[in-house]
């Protein structure tokens, strides 16, 4: 009798503690969200600075990262609950055992291959034997450059036909301008900055080759997707609202973009007469925002994961269903 009573008490205590844990997680803690410092992730800034998160009834703590791999490590260490991150760092983390899932899309487009102004390189085939600036080896941009740009579009072997010089994105425009490299594979707003200030021409636009291809996504860890699901849904509603805000008008959010991505100061340093507004508008012609992760996005994600595996960067083959939280993606699609 005493034994049965003790078991019942232990069960009751466990249930009380479990409910308390869920309540404290949902109501008392800020959701820690990391984001990669990139114009493509503007929706998180809009949601934060316009009060969309707080109006949705959730407190967030934003942390800025200069690269996807750094954010990836913070997620794996348990220092973050959610992240606005590129798809490649996300699926690399999942392949390495992290219990993360993609729960929404953030943007589409953003990358292009630029050449020196008045370059003799007129087609992608002309890149053979040339020097190309690219981001860190094994990064998502590196996979895009080697697979879709060079292999598929140019018919070139990245390991034999070109020399890829890996460097920080901020150095690429100057490297093109000073003929350190013949071309660079970079993203917005660097592309529009280089083009409008007369430093470079666009040779290959990824968003024209693969219209509306997804890049940045929102991921959530296991705890957030289970114990704190209500807060996650509120964050996704705020994210959806931010995307709608940006898409409502071509000028929506442009002042915030100009300020946060230091476009005016960059133009001043380059002694350019180009207006910051022109750079932002040009950049928005190459990238856009969308929260819905659709069937075409899934196909592109699978294509990218396959290339990462073939290039030896991904040690394990992955399928889309291992990477996305389809329940949450479907739920977000039904929200007004």
C-alpha positions as a printed NumPy array, in Angstrom:
array([[  0.   ,   0.   ,   0.   ],
       [  2.812,   2.373,   0.987],
       [  4.76 ,   1.402,  -2.141],
       [  1.784,   2.158,  -4.391],
       [  1.241,   5.493,  -2.631],
       [  4.939,   6.379,  -3.093],
       [  4.778,   5.573,  -6.794],
       [  1.689,   7.723,  -7.194],
       [  3.351,  10.607,  -5.381],
       [  6.452,  10.305,  -7.542],
       [  4.296,  10.396, -10.69 ],
       [  2.411,  13.428,  -9.372],
       [  5.647,  15.275,  -8.549],
       [  7.038,  14.445, -11.999],
       [  3.901,  15.755, -13.726],
       [  3.917,  18.97 , -11.694],
       [  7.606,  19.549, -12.491],
       [  7.048,  18.812, -16.191],
       [  4.122,  21.245, -16.422],
       [  6.129,  23.875, -14.536],
       [  9.064,  23.387, -16.895],
       [  6.846,  23.865, -19.951],
       [  5.192,  26.931, -18.419],
       [  8.479,  28.569, -17.478],
       [  9.915,  27.852, -20.92 ],
       [  6.894,  29.259, -22.695],
       [  6.241,  32.275, -20.513],
       [  9.416,  33.223, -18.641],
       [ 12.345,  32.82 , -21.022],
       [ 13.404,  34.885, -23.978],
       [ 13.807,  32.918, -27.188],
       [ 17.448,  33.254, -28.259],
       [ 17.656,  33.804, -32.005],
       [ 20.895,  34.006, -33.952],
       [ 21.069,  35.56 , -37.4  ],
       [ 23.771,  35.802, -40.048],
       [ 24.642,  39.409, -40.863],
       [ 23.315,  39.575, -44.42 ],
       [ 20.789,  41.766, -46.213],
       [ 18.851,  38.628, -47.101],
       [ 18.001,  38.297, -43.39 ],
       [ 16.334,  41.724, -43.223],
       [ 12.987,  40.223, -42.042],
       [ 14.414,  39.547, -38.583],
       [ 15.437,  43.194, -38.258],
       [ 12.021,  44.383, -39.441],
       [ 10.236,  42.074, -36.99 ],
       [ 12.452,  43.221, -34.113],
       [ 12.606,  46.974, -34.744],
       [  8.932,  47.271, -35.726],
       [  7.848,  45.431, -32.591],
       [  6.304,  42.466, -34.424],
       [  7.815,  39.912, -32.014],
       [  6.555,  41.69 , -28.897],
       [  3.154,  42.3  , -30.502],
       [  2.925,  38.57 , -31.199],
       [  3.438,  37.978, -27.483],
       [  6.982,  36.623, -27.439],
       [ 10.247,  38.008, -26.087],
       [ 13.356,  37.449, -28.158],
       [ 17.07 ,  38.   , -27.728],
       [ 18.861,  38.615, -31.022],
       [ 22.496,  37.624, -31.551],
       [ 24.389,  38.588, -34.698],
       [ 26.906,  36.3  , -36.422],
       [ 29.287,  37.066, -39.269],
       [ 28.984,  33.614, -40.831],
       [ 26.793,  30.526, -40.979],
       [ 29.436,  28.177, -39.5  ],
       [ 29.759,  30.394, -36.399],
       [ 25.987,  30.432, -35.91 ],
       [ 25.913,  26.682, -36.55 ],
       [ 28.355,  26.092, -33.691],
       [ 26.283,  28.249, -31.331],
       [ 23.177,  26.209, -32.169],
       [ 25.066,  22.948, -31.6  ],
       [ 26.372,  24.217, -28.251],
       [ 22.833,  24.976, -27.083],
       [ 23.477,  28.737, -26.932],
       [ 20.597,  29.464, -29.33 ],
       [ 17.02 ,  28.262, -29.725],
       [ 16.501,  29.313, -33.34 ],
       [ 18.582,  30.679, -36.186],
       [ 18.301,  32.607, -39.447],
       [ 20.962,  30.695, -41.338],
       [ 21.916,  29.496, -44.821],
       [ 20.666,  26.052, -45.803],
       [ 24.166,  24.477, -46.134],
       [ 25.324,  25.179, -42.538],
       [ 21.918,  23.948, -41.383],
       [ 22.073,  20.602, -43.181],
       [ 25.743,  20.135, -42.287],
       [ 24.803,  20.49 , -38.629],
       [ 21.96 ,  17.982, -39.028],
       [ 24.295,  15.521, -40.779],
       [ 26.659,  15.817, -37.817],
       [ 23.899,  14.83 , -35.395],
       [ 22.3  ,  18.1  , -34.304],
       [ 18.541,  17.906, -33.794],
       [ 17.672,  20.95 , -35.887],
       [ 14.948,  21.357, -38.497],
       [ 14.1  ,  23.989, -41.087],
       [ 10.767,  25.568, -40.095],
       [ 10.469,  28.459, -42.601],
       [ 12.108,  30.224, -45.518],
       [ 13.587,  33.699, -45.224],
       [ 14.678,  34.78 , -48.706],
       [ 15.3  ,  33.85 , -52.312],
       [ 18.082,  34.936, -54.64 ],
       [ 21.069,  37.158, -53.734],
       [ 24.234,  35.781, -55.451],
       [ 25.965,  36.657, -58.711],
       [ 29.323,  36.36 , -60.439],
       [ 30.9  ,  39.736, -61.189],
       [ 33.856,  40.509, -63.447],
       [ 36.215,  43.438, -63.741],
       [ 34.809,  46.44 , -65.591],
       [ 35.232,  46.06 , -69.368],
       [ 36.62 ,  42.555, -68.808],
       [ 37.465,  40.374, -71.828],
       [ 35.425,  37.668, -70.071],
       [ 32.079,  37.771, -71.881],
       [ 30.746,  34.245, -71.225],
       [ 31.123,  31.721, -68.436],
       [ 33.278,  29.566, -70.724],
       [ 35.792,  32.45 , -70.797],
       [ 36.486,  31.813, -67.11 ],
       [ 38.736,  28.887, -67.996],
       [ 42.228,  29.559, -66.67 ],
       [ 41.049,  32.596, -64.693],
       [ 41.134,  33.557, -60.997],
       [ 37.814,  33.722, -59.142],
       [ 37.263,  35.115, -55.646],
       [ 35.035,  32.874, -53.569],
       [ 33.961,  32.466, -49.957],
       [ 35.475,  29.909, -47.579],
       [ 35.963,  26.411, -49.013],
       [ 33.078,  24.114, -48.184],
       [ 30.677,  26.996, -47.54 ],
       [ 27.286,  27.15 , -49.213],
       [ 28.498,  29.804, -51.648],
       [ 31.486,  27.603, -52.468],
       [ 29.133,  24.727, -53.306],
       [ 26.995,  27.006, -55.48 ],
       [ 30.04 ,  28.307, -57.349],
       [ 31.609,  24.899, -57.982],
       [ 28.42 ,  23.035, -58.852],
       [ 25.703,  25.205, -60.353],
       [ 27.812,  28.066, -61.749],
       [ 30.976,  26.327, -62.929],
       [ 29.894,  22.719, -63.501],
       [ 26.314,  23.15 , -64.736],
       [ 26.297,  26.576, -66.374],
       [ 29.927,  26.928, -67.518],
       [ 30.829,  23.29 , -68.11 ],
       [ 34.07 ,  23.763, -66.158],
       [ 35.829,  21.693, -63.506],
       [ 36.422,  23.881, -60.456],
       [ 39.446,  21.835, -59.414],
       [ 41.202,  22.004, -62.801],
       [ 39.9  ,  24.776, -65.03 ],
       [ 39.929,  27.781, -62.676],
       [ 41.786,  29.045, -59.615],
       [ 39.48 ,  29.911, -56.71 ],
       [ 40.92 ,  32.34 , -54.177],
       [ 38.98 ,  32.174, -50.915],
       [ 38.56 ,  35.514, -49.159],
       [ 36.1  ,  37.494, -46.99 ],
       [ 33.192,  38.985, -48.916],
       [ 34.238,  42.55 , -48.029],
       [ 37.495,  42.082, -49.929],
       [ 35.951,  40.824, -53.155],
       [ 34.838,  44.085, -54.771],
       [ 38.236,  45.668, -54.158],
       [ 39.97 ,  42.539, -55.454],
       [ 37.974,  42.739, -58.677],
       [ 38.551,  46.472, -58.965],
       [ 42.33 ,  46.104, -58.564],
       [ 42.538,  43.079, -60.886],
       [ 43.72 ,  40.762, -58.114],
       [ 41.076,  38.383, -59.473],
       [ 39.268,  38.2  , -62.803],
       [ 35.861,  37.551, -61.245],
       [ 34.167,  37.154, -57.877],
       [ 31.16 ,  35.186, -56.678],
       [ 29.463,  37.3  , -54.047],
       [ 26.057,  38.486, -52.835],
       [ 23.921,  41.547, -52.228],
       [ 24.391,  44.389, -51.491],
       [ 28.052,  43.935, -52.574],
       [ 27.02 ,  43.13 , -56.153],
       [ 24.929,  46.261, -56.639],
       [ 27.538,  48.355, -54.85 ],
       [ 30.255,  47.134, -57.245],
       [ 28.075,  47.511, -60.315],
       [ 26.685,  50.977, -59.561],
       [ 30.02 ,  52.452, -58.477],
       [ 31.531,  51.338, -61.769],
       [ 33.821,  48.657, -60.37 ],
       [ 32.296,  45.627, -62.04 ],
       [ 29.811,  44.044, -64.423],
       [ 27.475,  41.139, -63.621],
       [ 28.379,  38.103, -65.711],
       [ 26.052,  35.524, -64.132],
       [ 22.991,  36.142, -61.949],
       [ 22.05 ,  33.084, -59.872],
       [ 18.478,  34.261, -59.484],
       [ 18.022,  34.383, -63.259],
       [ 19.57 ,  30.938, -63.69 ],
       [ 17.493,  29.431, -60.858],
       [ 14.548,  31.799, -60.277],
       [ 13.609,  32.334, -56.628],
       [ 16.097,  29.776, -55.323],
       [ 15.972,  29.622, -51.491],
       [ 18.995,  30.426, -49.374],
       [ 18.448,  31.641, -45.819],
       [ 16.002,  29.685, -43.688],
       [ 14.848,  29.599, -40.079],
       [ 15.879,  26.556, -38.054],
       [ 14.725,  25.529, -34.587],
       [ 16.224,  23.061, -32.133],
       [ 14.378,  20.112, -30.595],
       [ 13.464,  21.879, -27.346],
       [ 11.943,  24.815, -29.199],
       [  9.974,  22.55 , -31.537],
       [  8.516,  20.574, -28.638],
       [  8.497,  22.286, -25.227],
       [  8.361,  25.837, -26.604],
       [  6.327,  25.305, -29.755],
       [  3.827,  28.061, -28.945],
       [  6.617,  30.651, -28.767],
       [  8.086,  29.316, -32.018],
       [  4.721,  29.75 , -33.745],
       [  4.515,  33.341, -32.489],
       [  7.988,  34.038, -33.873],
       [  7.014,  32.577, -37.237],
       [  3.851,  34.706, -37.322],
       [  6.   ,  37.804, -36.671],
       [  8.394,  36.648, -39.388],
       [  5.525,  36.223, -41.851],
       [  4.31 ,  39.716, -40.969],
       [  7.811,  41.146, -41.555],
       [  8.002,  39.491, -44.98 ],
       [  4.58 ,  40.918, -45.9  ],
       [  5.735,  44.356, -44.72 ],
       [  8.834,  44.232, -46.939],
       [  6.886,  42.968, -49.933],
       [  4.132,  45.583, -49.608],
       [  6.273,  48.326, -51.183],
       [  9.648,  48.51 , -52.91 ],
       [ 10.786,  51.142, -50.384],
       [  9.556,  49.312, -47.278],
       [ 12.434,  48.73 , -44.873],
       [ 15.003,  50.47 , -47.076],
       [ 16.068,  52.976, -44.413],
       [ 16.644,  50.109, -41.986],
       [ 18.656,  48.211, -44.618],
       [ 20.757,  51.294, -45.379],
       [ 21.491,  51.849, -41.697],
       [ 22.122,  48.293, -40.539],
       [ 24.271,  47.27 , -43.51 ],
       [ 26.259,  50.543, -43.51 ],
       [ 25.585,  51.317, -47.167],
       [ 26.01 ,  55.097, -46.831],
       [ 29.355,  54.804, -45.056],
       [ 30.589,  52.293, -47.654],
       [ 29.678,  54.656, -50.488],
       [ 31.366,  57.529, -48.671],
       [ 34.544,  55.49 , -48.204],
       [ 34.507,  54.666, -51.917],
       [ 34.039,  58.388, -52.694],
       [ 31.054,  57.516, -54.817],
       [ 28.239,  59.827, -55.885],
       [ 25.808,  56.915, -56.056],
       [ 22.88 ,  57.241, -53.64 ],
       [ 22.379,  54.543, -51.011],
       [ 18.761,  54.22 , -52.161],
       [ 19.949,  53.175, -55.635],
       [ 22.109,  50.412, -54.173],
       [ 19.26 ,  49.07 , -52.033],
       [ 16.754,  49.122, -54.896],
       [ 19.211,  47.365, -57.226],
       [ 19.904,  44.745, -54.565],
       [ 16.186,  44.143, -54.11 ],
       [ 15.987,  43.362, -57.806],
       [ 18.263,  40.379, -57.214],
       [ 16.912,  39.103, -53.892],
       [ 13.534,  38.975, -52.228],
       [ 11.756,  37.587, -49.187],
       [  9.278,  34.758, -48.721],
       [  8.38 ,  32.669, -45.672],
       [  6.877,  29.69 , -47.518],
       [  9.212,  26.727, -48.097],
       [  7.559,  25.104, -51.109],
       [  8.077,  22.028, -53.288],
       [ 10.528,  23.813, -55.628],
       [ 12.545,  24.862, -52.574],
       [ 12.68 ,  21.251, -51.43 ],
       [ 13.984,  20.193, -54.822],
       [ 16.707,  22.86 , -54.763],
       [ 17.653,  21.881, -51.205],
       [ 18.029,  18.236, -52.272],
       [ 20.103,  19.278, -55.281],
       [ 22.393,  21.345, -53.06 ],
       [ 22.796,  18.55 , -50.488],
       [ 23.66 ,  16.092, -53.268],
       [ 26.365,  18.433, -54.573],
       [ 27.757,  18.981, -51.068],
       [ 28.056,  15.211, -50.705],
       [ 29.663,  14.763, -54.142],
       [ 32.205,  17.49 , -53.374],
       [ 33.14 ,  15.745, -50.135],
       [ 31.916,  18.536, -47.861],
       [ 28.958,  16.558, -46.531],
       [ 29.99 ,  13.223, -45.009],
       [ 26.517,  11.714, -45.004],
       [ 23.786,  11.595, -47.647],
       [ 20.652,  13.402, -46.542],
       [ 17.073,  13.491, -47.758],
       [ 14.806,  16.526, -47.503],
       [ 12.504,  14.902, -44.951],
       [ 15.446,  14.581, -42.553],
       [ 16.062,  18.319, -42.721],
       [ 12.673,  20.055, -42.693],
       [  9.867,  20.184, -40.118],
       [  7.017,  19.595, -42.537],
       [  4.346,  19.957, -39.859],
       [  5.473,  23.489, -39.032],
       [  5.997,  24.429, -42.681],
       [  2.45 ,  23.275, -43.49 ],
       [  1.09 ,  25.126, -40.443],
       [  2.737,  28.392, -41.516],
       [  1.309,  28.085, -45.007],
       [ -2.198,  28.024, -43.541],
       [ -1.732,  31.2  , -41.493],
       [ -3.403,  34.366, -42.761]])
